[in-house]
Amino acid sequence: MAKSDSKNEQVAFRAPDFFARSRAKLSFDVPAGLFDPNIIPASGDPGTDKMLEIVAREQPVRPAAVLIAVVDHPEPTILLTQRSAHLNDHAGQIAFPGGKIDAIDSSPLDAALREAEEEVGLSRDFVEPIGYLDLYGTAFGFRILPTVARVRPGFQLTINHSEVDDAFEVPLSFLMNPANHQVHSKEFRGMERFYYAMPFAERYIWGATAGMLRVLYERIYSS
């Protein structure tokens, strides 16, 4: 981060500073790679990128959208979900509200807002979209475009338990602190894959969710 002393770091993680930085650095330009099958989006990790190249030869890399919902508390938080344990894909994992982009969606933003309403009942009336983060490729065959948004406090959630077991908030100051960005690894098809993990209390935030949080940190605080 450009600001290094603890007092300035505390200011940087306040809501006004985060939203000002985000508005200055993000836009709603949709990257060509979201829908172009000839473009394989990067994750920032060479191992994951190699895995995605393999997956892309076997099946289409599907467009998806998620909502990085930053709740405008004096000490801002990010809203995350825990996926239902019975799901076929990524059961029980920590995720952003979101999912694949459907034909009914007018934009990736619309898809992210729709999914947030369907999964946790987050009303659009409380959401102020700010802009898209970088396109993110996952090793499981998705090209994800995250929307960063300011969320006004006071919303009431209704959890759709067919998709989500729980929703919770994590302090922005924790997630944007690189000291909490651990690098873990596991084997996939004979290759060692490295990925970010940000364990918080009993929650294990890892994989694509942690990777997109790392991208958010790099765009907002490092670039």
C-alpha contacts under 8 A as a table, 3 or more apart, distances in Angstrom:
res1	aa1	res2	aa2	distance
1	M	4	S	6.48
1	M	221	Y	5.56
1	M	222	S	5.22
2	A	221	Y	7.40
2	A	222	S	6.98
3	K	8	N	5.91
3	K	9	E	6.20
3	K	12	A	7.96
4	S	8	N	6.83
4	S	9	E	6.49
5	D	8	N	5.56
5	D	9	E	6.24
6	S	9	E	4.96
6	S	10	Q	6.20
7	K	10	Q	5.24
7	K	11	V	6.51
8	N	11	V	5.02
8	N	12	A	6.14
9	E	12	A	4.97
9	E	13	F	6.42
10	Q	13	F	5.39
10	Q	14	R	6.65
11	V	14	R	5.28
11	V	17	D	7.07
12	A	17	D	5.52
12	A	18	F	6.56
13	F	17	D	6.73
13	F	18	F	6.22
13	F	75	E	7.38
13	F	76	P	7.54
13	F	172	L	6.83
13	F	173	S	5.59
14	R	17	D	5.69
14	R	18	F	6.37
14	R	74	P	6.42
14	R	75	E	5.77
14	R	76	P	6.57
15	A	18	F	5.21
15	A	19	F	6.12
15	A	72	D	5.95
15	A	73	H	6.89
15	A	74	P	6.19
15	A	75	E	6.57
15	A	76	P	5.54
16	P	19	F	5.35
16	P	20	A	6.03
17	D	20	A	5.14
17	D	21	R	6.14
18	F	21	R	5.24
18	F	22	S	6.12
18	F	220	I	7.59
19	F	22	S	4.97
19	F	23	R	6.09
19	F	150	R	7.37
20	A	23	R	5.30
20	A	24	A	6.29
21	R	24	A	5.20
21	R	25	K	6.27
21	R	220	I	6.08
22	S	25	K	5.25
22	S	26	L	5.75
22	S	130	I	6.99
22	S	131	G	7.72
22	S	220	I	6.13
23	R	26	L	5.66
23	R	27	S	7.53
23	R	130	I	5.99
23	R	131	G	7.23
25	K	219	R	7.41
25	K	220	I	7.05
26	L	130	I	7.02
26	L	131	G	4.92
26	L	132	Y	6.00
26	L	133	L	6.61
27	S	130	I	7.20
27	S	131	G	4.47
27	S	132	Y	5.80
28	F	130	I	7.99
28	F	131	G	5.00
28	F	132	Y	5.51
29	D	132	Y	7.33
30	V	34	L	7.37
30	V	132	Y	7.65
31	P	34	L	5.85
31	P	135	L	7.09
32	A	35	F	6.32
32	A	36	D	6.11
32	A	39	I	7.99
33	G	36	D	5.03
33	G	37	P	7.38
33	G	38	N	7.89
33	G	39	I	5.21
33	G	40	I	6.94
33	G	41	P	6.39
33	G	135	L	7.49
33	G	143	R	7.99
34	L	41	P	7.94
34	L	63	P	5.86
34	L	135	L	6.99
34	L	143	R	6.18
34	L	144	I	7.37
34	L	145	L	7.20
35	F	63	P	6.40
36	D	39	I	5.64
37	P	40	I	7.13
37	P	60	P	7.21
37	P	61	V	7.06
40	I	52	L	7.59
40	I	53	E	7.07
40	I	56	A	7.66
40	I	61	V	7.94
40	I	137	G	7.33
41	P	49	D	7.97
41	P	135	L	6.49
41	P	136	Y	6.00
41	P	137	G	4.86
41	P	143	R	6.43
42	A	45	D	7.68
42	A	49	D	5.78
42	A	135	L	7.58
42	A	136	Y	5.97
42	A	137	G	5.23
43	S	46	P	7.77
43	S	48	T	6.66
43	S	49	D	6.07
43	S	136	Y	5.30
43	S	137	G	5.10
43	S	138	T	6.71
43	S	211	G	7.35
44	G	48	T	7.95
44	G	49	D	7.37
45	D	48	T	5.40
45	D	49	D	6.09
45	D	194	F	6.87
45	D	195	Y	7.15
46	P	49	D	4.98
46	P	50	K	6.08
47	G	50	K	5.16
47	G	51	M	6.31
47	G	191	M	7.45
47	G	192	E	6.85
47	G	193	R	4.94
47	G	194	F	6.35
48	T	51	M	4.99
48	T	52	L	6.20
48	T	138	T	7.00
48	T	139	A	5.56
48	T	193	R	6.12
48	T	194	F	7.22
48	T	195	Y	7.80
49	D	52	L	5.07
49	D	53	E	6.31
49	D	137	G	7.43
49	D	138	T	7.79
49	D	139	A	7.06
50	K	53	E	5.09
50	K	54	I	6.51
51	M	54	I	5.14
51	M	55	V	6.25
51	M	139	A	5.40
51	M	188	F	7.94
52	L	55	V	4.90
52	L	56	A	5.89
52	L	137	G	7.17
52	L	138	T	6.48
52	L	139	A	4.61
52	L	140	F	7.02
52	L	141	G	6.38
53	E	56	A	5.11
53	E	57	R	6.59
54	I	57	R	5.42
54	I	58	E	6.87
55	V	58	E	5.17
55	V	59	Q	6.20
55	V	61	V	7.74
55	V	139	A	7.08
55	V	140	F	7.08
55	V	141	G	6.10
56	A	59	Q	5.38
56	A	60	P	5.84
56	A	61	V	5.84
56	A	141	G	6.74
57	R	60	P	7.77
59	Q	141	G	7.53
60	P	141	G	7.07
61	V	141	G	4.60
61	V	142	F	5.06
61	V	143	R	6.21
62	R	100	K	7.15
62	R	141	G	6.25
62	R	142	F	4.72
62	R	143	R	5.85
63	P	100	K	5.95
63	P	101	I	5.92
63	P	142	F	5.94
63	P	143	R	4.89
63	P	144	I	6.00
63	P	145	L	7.82
64	A	98	G	7.47
64	A	99	G	5.37
64	A	100	K	3.91
64	A	101	I	4.94
64	A	108	P	7.50
64	A	111	A	8.00
64	A	142	F	6.51
64	A	143	R	5.97
64	A	144	I	4.63
64	A	145	L	6.33
65	A	98	G	5.61
65	A	99	G	5.67
65	A	100	K	6.18
65	A	101	I	6.29
65	A	108	P	5.63
65	A	109	L	7.25
65	A	111	A	6.15
65	A	112	A	5.18
65	A	144	I	5.25
65	A	145	L	4.84
65	A	146	P	5.58
65	A	147	T	7.39
66	V	96	F	5.93
66	V	97	P	5.63
66	V	98	G	3.96
66	V	99	G	6.32
66	V	111	A	7.80
66	V	112	A	4.89
66	V	115	E	7.81
66	V	144	I	7.04
66	V	145	L	6.51
66	V	146	P	4.74
66	V	147	T	6.24
67	L	96	F	6.08
67	L	97	P	5.61
67	L	98	G	6.08
67	L	112	A	5.27
67	L	113	L	6.93
67	L	116	A	7.09
67	L	146	P	5.70
67	L	147	T	4.98
67	L	148	V	6.22
67	L	149	A	7.13
68	I	78	I	6.88
68	I	79	L	7.22
68	I	96	F	6.37
68	I	97	P	7.69
68	I	146	P	6.45
68	I	147	T	5.82
68	I	148	V	4.73
68	I	149	A	6.15
69	A	78	I	5.61
69	A	79	L	5.51
69	A	127	V	7.89
69	A	148	V	6.26
69	A	149	A	5.16
69	A	150	R	6.19
69	A	151	V	6.04
70	V	76	P	6.55
70	V	77	T	5.61
70	V	78	I	4.55
70	V	79	L	6.56
70	V	148	V	7.34
70	V	149	A	5.99
70	V	150	R	5.12
70	V	151	V	5.71
70	V	172	L	7.82
71	V	76	P	5.51
71	V	77	T	5.21
71	V	78	I	6.03
71	V	79	L	7.14
71	V	150	R	6.00
71	V	151	V	4.57
71	V	152	R	6.09
71	V	153	P	6.28
72	D	75	E	7.57
72	D	76	P	5.23
72	D	77	T	7.27
72	D	150	R	6.34
72	D	151	V	5.87
72	D	152	R	5.63
72	D	153	P	6.27
73	H	76	P	4.58
73	H	77	T	7.00
73	H	153	P	6.81
75	E	171	P	7.08
75	E	172	L	7.55
75	E	173	S	7.92
76	P	171	P	6.08
76	P	172	L	5.61
76	P	173	S	7.76
77	T	169	E	5.68
77	T	170	V	5.20
77	T	171	P	4.20
77	T	172	L	4.75
77	T	173	S	7.94
78	I	169	E	5.34
78	I	170	V	5.39
78	I	171	P	6.39
78	I	172	L	6.03
79	L	96	F	7.22
79	L	167	A	7.01
79	L	168	F	5.81
79	L	169	E	4.54
79	L	170	V	6.73
80	L	94	I	6.77
80	L	95	A	5.80
80	L	96	F	5.05
80	L	97	P	6.82
80	L	167	A	5.72
80	L	168	F	5.53
80	L	169	E	6.03
80	L	170	V	7.53
81	T	94	I	5.63
81	T	95	A	5.26
81	T	96	F	5.94
81	T	97	P	6.51
81	T	164	V	6.60
81	T	165	D	7.55
81	T	166	D	5.66
81	T	167	A	4.25
81	T	168	F	6.27
82	Q	92	G	5.77
82	Q	93	Q	5.57
82	Q	94	I	4.53
82	Q	95	A	6.18
82	Q	164	V	5.79
82	Q	165	D	5.62
82	Q	166	D	5.17
82	Q	167	A	6.25
83	R	87	L	7.55
83	R	90	H	7.27
83	R	91	A	5.73
83	R	92	G	4.69
83	R	93	Q	5.42
83	R	94	I	6.31
83	R	95	A	6.90
83	R	163	E	6.05
83	R	164	V	4.38
83	R	165	D	5.71
83	R	166	D	7.32
84	S	87	L	5.82
84	S	91	A	5.73
84	S	92	G	5.33
84	S	161	H	6.67
84	S	162	S	6.69
84	S	163	E	5.29
84	S	164	V	4.54
84	S	165	D	4.73
85	A	91	A	4.67
85	A	92	G	4.57
85	A	165	D	7.36
86	H	91	A	6.16
86	H	92	G	7.90
87	L	90	H	6.98
87	L	91	A	4.94
87	L	92	G	7.91
87	L	163	E	7.25
88	N	91	A	6.34
90	H	93	Q	5.61
92	G	165	D	7.83
93	Q	204	Y	7.91
93	Q	205	I	7.70
94	I	203	R	7.63
94	I	204	Y	7.06
94	I	205	I	5.64
94	I	206	W	7.39
94	I	209	T	7.09
95	A	205	I	7.91
95	A	209	T	5.64
96	F	209	T	6.82
97	P	112	A	7.19
97	P	115	E	6.27
97	P	116	A	5.00
97	P	119	E	6.71
97	P	120	V	7.62
98	G	111	A	7.44
98	G	112	A	5.23
98	G	113	L	7.82
98	G	115	E	4.88
98	G	116	A	6.04
98	G	119	E	7.91
99	G	111	A	7.59
99	G	112	A	7.20
99	G	115	E	6.33
100	K	111	A	7.60
101	I	105	D	6.56
101	I	108	P	6.62
101	I	111	A	5.58
102	D	105	D	5.49
102	D	111	A	7.15
103	A	106	S	7.78
105	D	108	P	7.14
105	D	110	D	5.64
105	D	111	A	5.36
106	S	110	D	5.94
106	S	111	A	7.55
107	S	110	D	5.04
107	S	111	A	6.37
108	P	111	A	5.00
108	P	112	A	6.23
108	P	145	L	6.98
108	P	147	T	7.93
109	L	112	A	5.15
109	L	113	L	6.24
109	L	129	P	7.93
109	L	147	T	6.28
110	D	113	L	5.19
110	D	114	R	6.01
111	A	114	R	5.09
111	A	115	E	6.07
112	A	115	E	5.22
112	A	116	A	6.17
112	A	146	P	7.83
112	A	147	T	7.10
113	L	116	A	5.11
113	L	117	E	6.27
113	L	124	R	6.65
114	R	117	E	5.18
114	R	118	E	6.17
115	E	118	E	4.96
115	E	119	E	5.87
116	A	119	E	5.30
116	A	120	V	5.81
116	A	121	G	6.42
116	A	122	L	5.65
116	A	123	S	7.98
117	E	120	V	5.76
117	E	121	G	4.17
117	E	122	L	4.74
117	E	123	S	5.95
117	E	124	R	7.51
118	E	121	G	5.78
118	E	122	L	7.97
118	E	160	N	6.91
119	E	158	T	7.93
119	E	159	I	6.17
119	E	160	N	5.12
119	E	161	H	7.99
119	E	163	E	6.30
119	E	164	V	6.37
120	V	157	L	5.52
120	V	158	T	5.13
120	V	159	I	4.36
120	V	160	N	5.90
120	V	164	V	7.46
120	V	167	A	7.20
121	G	156	Q	7.48
121	G	157	L	4.97
121	G	158	T	4.68
121	G	159	I	6.43
121	G	160	N	7.71
122	L	126	F	7.61
122	L	155	F	6.93
122	L	156	Q	7.07
122	L	157	L	5.73
122	L	158	T	7.58
123	S	126	F	5.87
123	S	127	V	7.22
123	S	155	F	7.28
124	R	127	V	5.05
124	R	128	E	8.00
126	F	151	V	5.52
126	F	152	R	5.11
126	F	153	P	7.48
126	F	155	F	6.68
127	V	149	A	6.42
127	V	150	R	5.95
127	V	151	V	4.63
127	V	152	R	6.53
128	E	149	A	5.44
128	E	150	R	5.03
128	E	151	V	6.17
128	E	152	R	7.95
129	P	147	T	6.94
129	P	148	V	6.24
129	P	149	A	4.12
129	P	150	R	6.27
130	I	147	T	7.30
130	I	148	V	5.62
130	I	149	A	5.04
130	I	150	R	6.95
131	G	147	T	5.70
131	G	148	V	5.59
131	G	149	A	7.15
132	Y	145	L	6.74
132	Y	146	P	5.71
132	Y	147	T	4.51
132	Y	148	V	6.06
133	L	145	L	6.68
133	L	146	P	5.41
133	L	147	T	6.15
133	L	148	V	6.72
133	L	215	V	7.88
133	L	216	L	7.02
134	D	145	L	6.64
134	D	146	P	7.23
134	D	215	V	7.44
135	L	143	R	6.68
135	L	144	I	5.71
135	L	145	L	4.81
135	L	146	P	7.21
136	Y	143	R	5.69
136	Y	144	I	5.05
136	Y	145	L	6.37
136	Y	212	M	7.10
137	G	141	G	7.37
137	G	142	F	5.87
137	G	143	R	4.61
137	G	144	I	6.22
138	T	141	G	5.77
138	T	142	F	5.35
138	T	143	R	6.54
138	T	144	I	7.75
138	T	208	A	6.33
139	A	142	F	7.41
146	P	212	M	7.99
152	R	155	F	7.33
159	I	164	V	6.52
159	I	165	D	7.27
159	I	166	D	6.88
159	I	167	A	7.48
160	N	163	E	5.78
160	N	164	V	5.79
160	N	165	D	7.70
161	H	164	V	4.87
161	H	165	D	5.40
162	S	165	D	7.92
164	V	167	A	7.58
170	V	174	F	7.31
170	V	175	L	7.38
170	V	200	F	7.86
171	P	174	F	5.40
171	P	175	L	6.64
172	L	175	L	5.15
172	L	176	M	5.91
173	S	176	M	5.36
173	S	177	N	6.10
174	F	177	N	5.39
174	F	180	N	6.88
175	L	178	P	7.77
175	L	180	N	6.96
175	L	181	H	7.82
175	L	198	M	7.26
175	L	213	L	6.99
176	M	180	N	7.97
176	M	213	L	7.49
176	M	214	R	7.51
176	M	216	L	7.93
176	M	217	Y	5.42
177	N	180	N	5.69
177	N	181	H	7.21
178	P	181	H	5.01
179	A	182	Q	7.56
180	N	198	M	5.77
180	N	199	P	7.81
181	H	196	Y	6.22
181	H	197	A	6.06
181	H	198	M	5.42
181	H	214	R	7.45
182	Q	196	Y	5.60
182	Q	197	A	5.08
182	Q	198	M	6.07
183	V	194	F	6.52
183	V	195	Y	5.61
183	V	196	Y	4.68
183	V	197	A	6.06
184	H	194	F	5.65
184	H	195	Y	5.47
184	H	196	Y	6.16
184	H	197	A	6.55
185	S	192	E	6.52
185	S	193	R	5.31
185	S	194	F	4.28
185	S	195	Y	6.05
186	K	192	E	5.66
186	K	193	R	5.35
186	K	194	F	6.75
187	E	190	G	6.04
187	E	191	M	5.41
187	E	192	E	4.47
187	E	193	R	5.77
188	F	191	M	5.20
188	F	192	E	6.26
188	F	193	R	6.48
195	Y	206	W	7.23
195	Y	207	G	5.70
195	Y	211	G	7.08
196	Y	206	W	5.73
196	Y	207	G	5.98
196	Y	210	A	5.50
196	Y	211	G	5.69
196	Y	214	R	7.73
197	A	204	Y	7.19
197	A	205	I	5.62
197	A	206	W	4.05
197	A	207	G	6.62
197	A	210	A	5.69
197	A	211	G	7.95
198	M	204	Y	6.62
198	M	205	I	5.08
198	M	206	W	6.14
198	M	210	A	6.41
199	P	202	E	7.38
199	P	203	R	5.82
199	P	204	Y	4.51
199	P	205	I	5.45
199	P	206	W	7.63
200	F	203	R	5.10
200	F	204	Y	6.36
200	F	205	I	7.17
205	I	209	T	6.76
205	I	210	A	5.89
206	W	209	T	5.92
206	W	210	A	4.69
206	W	211	G	7.31
207	G	210	A	5.46
207	G	211	G	5.99
208	A	211	G	4.77
208	A	212	M	6.05
209	T	212	M	5.32
209	T	213	L	6.31
210	A	213	L	4.98
210	A	214	R	6.16
211	G	214	R	5.03
211	G	215	V	6.34
212	M	215	V	4.89
212	M	216	L	6.15
213	L	216	L	4.92
213	L	217	Y	6.26
214	R	217	Y	5.06
214	R	218	E	6.26
215	V	218	E	5.04
215	V	219	R	6.09
216	L	219	R	5.21
216	L	220	I	5.96
217	Y	220	I	5.40
217	Y	221	Y	5.42
217	Y	222	S	6.67
218	E	221	Y	5.64
218	E	222	S	4.59
218	E	223	S	5.96
219	R	222	S	6.00
219	R	223	S	5.30
220	I	223	S	6.52
